[in-house]
Amino acid sequence: MGQNLKIGITGLPGAGKTYALLKVIEMLEGDGKKVGGMVTEPIVKRGRREGFYVMDWATKDKKVFASKDIESKVMVGRYGVDITALEDIGVNALKGATASADVIVIDEVGKMEVESESFVAAVKEAMDADKPLILTLHKKSRNPLLQDIRRRDDVRILEVTQVNRNLLPYKIVKLMKGELL
């Protein structure tokens, strides 16, 4: 494994950031790696995105953390954000992965997630851990956490597009194995 390689996958909404990350996880687990962390999944009803689940990759526990149906002080676009759900599932998943996984995954560091101070702290802790990490990043956010991640010397930022989203996971796995591209 590329010792402490940190890879950020960025791209426009709908470009395939989560798709690419899930493919990388599948390949890493196929190689016997223990992957942990959090993944977000869209809630789709009648072909329309209605919100998001947050899931602990290791335990598969999940909760709705953003939805048009949630009334919250924290609103991002048309979604109300349930910070408690993010912290119960996502933050605990990151702490567990930082402690015991071979590879940490964070999907996604975006506008909704950075509203939680506990989430921001857990991401910083995971970023400083002595293990490989893959995260998806909101492309245009100017949030201080995202700017700090983009500025780090130990992070490679790769952009996923409709054109490269099927090949990008293979490139990421090669990078993580320390193979030169």
C-alpha positions in Angstrom: 0.0 0.0 0.0 1.2 3.5 -0.8 2.1 4.0 2.8 0.1 7.0 3.9 -1.2 8.1 0.5 -4.3 10.4 0.8 -6.4 10.6 -2.4 -9.1 13.2 -2.9 -11.7 12.5 -5.6 -13.5 15.6 -6.7 -15.9 16.5 -9.5 -19.2 18.1 -10.2 -22.4 16.8 -8.6 -23.5 13.6 -10.4 -20.0 13.1 -12.1 -19.5 9.8 -10.2 -17.4 10.6 -7.1 -19.2 8.0 -5.0 -19.4 5.5 -7.8 -15.6 5.7 -8.3 -15.0 5.4 -4.5 -17.3 2.4 -4.2 -15.4 0.7 -7.1 -12.1 1.4 -5.4 -13.4 -0.1 -2.1 -14.6 -3.2 -4.0 -11.1 -3.7 -5.5 -9.3 -3.0 -2.2 -11.6 -5.5 -0.3 -11.0 -8.0 -3.1 -7.3 -7.7 -2.3 -8.0 -8.4 1.4 -7.8 -4.9 2.8 -10.1 -3.9 5.7 -11.8 -0.7 4.6 -13.7 1.5 7.0 -15.3 4.9 7.2 -18.4 6.5 5.9 -20.3 6.5 2.6 -23.3 8.6 1.6 -26.0 7.2 -0.6 -28.7 9.2 -2.4 -32.3 8.6 -1.5 -34.1 8.4 -4.8 -37.9 8.3 -5.2 -39.6 8.2 -8.6 -36.3 9.0 -10.3 -35.6 12.1 -8.2 -33.0 12.7 -5.5 -34.9 13.3 -2.2 -32.0 13.3 0.2 -29.0 11.2 1.5 -28.2 8.4 3.9 -25.0 8.3 5.8 -23.6 4.7 6.2 -20.9 3.2 8.3 -19.0 1.1 5.7 -17.8 -1.5 8.3 -21.1 -2.1 10.1 -23.5 -1.1 7.3 -25.6 0.9 9.8 -27.2 3.9 8.1 -29.5 6.8 8.8 -31.1 9.5 6.8 -29.0 12.7 7.4 -30.3 15.0 4.7 -33.8 15.1 3.2 -36.4 17.5 1.8 -38.6 16.1 4.7 -36.3 17.1 7.5 -36.9 20.4 9.2 -33.6 21.7 10.5 -31.8 24.9 11.4 -29.2 23.6 8.9 -30.5 23.8 5.4 -28.3 23.1 2.3 -30.2 23.8 -0.8 -33.5 22.2 -0.5 -32.3 19.6 2.1 -32.7 19.8 5.9 -29.6 18.3 7.5 -29.8 16.0 10.6 -26.4 16.7 12.2 -27.1 14.1 14.9 -27.5 11.3 12.3 -24.2 12.4 10.7 -22.5 12.3 14.0 -24.0 9.0 15.2 -23.1 7.2 12.1 -20.5 9.1 10.1 -18.3 10.4 12.9 -18.3 7.1 14.8 -17.5 5.3 11.5 -14.5 7.6 10.9 -13.2 7.1 14.5 -13.6 3.3 14.1 -11.8 3.3 10.7 -9.0 5.6 12.0 -8.4 3.1 14.9 -8.8 -0.3 13.1 -9.1 -0.2 9.3 -6.3 -0.7 6.7 -7.8 2.1 4.5 -10.1 5.0 5.6 -12.8 6.2 3.3 -14.8 9.5 3.7 -17.7 10.1 1.3 -18.2 13.1 1.2 -16.6 16.2 2.6 -19.2 18.6 1.4 -21.4 21.5 2.3 -23.8 19.5 4.5 -21.1 17.5 6.4 -18.9 20.4 7.3 -21.8 21.9 9.3 -20.8 19.4 12.1 -17.8 20.4 14.2 -17.5 16.7 15.3 -17.3 15.6 11.7 -14.7 18.3 10.9 -12.6 17.1 13.9 -13.0 13.4 12.9 -11.9 14.2 9.3 -8.8 16.0 10.5 -7.9 13.1 12.8 -8.3 10.6 9.9 -6.2 12.8 7.6 -3.4 12.8 10.2 -3.6 9.0 10.8 -0.7 6.9 9.6 -2.8 5.0 7.0 -4.1 5.4 3.4 -7.2 7.4 3.0 -9.6 8.1 0.1 -12.1 10.9 0.3 -14.6 12.6 -2.0 -14.6 16.4 -2.0 -17.1 18.9 -3.0 -15.6 20.6 -6.1 -16.3 24.2 -5.5 -16.7 24.7 -1.8 -14.5 27.4 -0.1 -15.0 25.8 3.3 -11.8 26.1 5.4 -11.6 22.3 5.9 -11.8 21.6 2.2 -9.2 24.3 1.5 -6.9 22.8 4.1 -7.3 19.3 2.5 -6.5 20.6 -1.0 -3.4 22.4 0.3 -1.9 19.4 2.0 1.4 18.0 0.5 0.3 14.4 1.2 -3.0 14.6 -0.8 -3.4 13.9 -4.5 -6.6 15.4 -5.9 -8.1 13.6 -8.9 -11.1 14.8 -10.7 -13.8 12.3 -11.9 -15.7 13.1 -15.1 -18.2 11.2 -17.2 -15.3 10.3 -19.4 -12.8 8.9 -16.9 -15.1 7.6 -14.1 -14.8 3.9 -15.2 -11.0 4.1 -15.4 -10.2 6.3 -12.4 -10.8 3.6 -9.8 -8.1 1.5 -11.4 -5.7 4.4 -11.4 -6.4 5.1 -7.7 -5.8 1.4 -6.7 -2.5 1.5 -8.7 -1.5 4.7 -6.9 -2.4 3.1 -3.5 -0.3 0.0 -4.3 2.6 2.4 -5.0 2.8 1.6 -8.7 4.0 4.5 -10.7 1.7 5.9 -13.4 
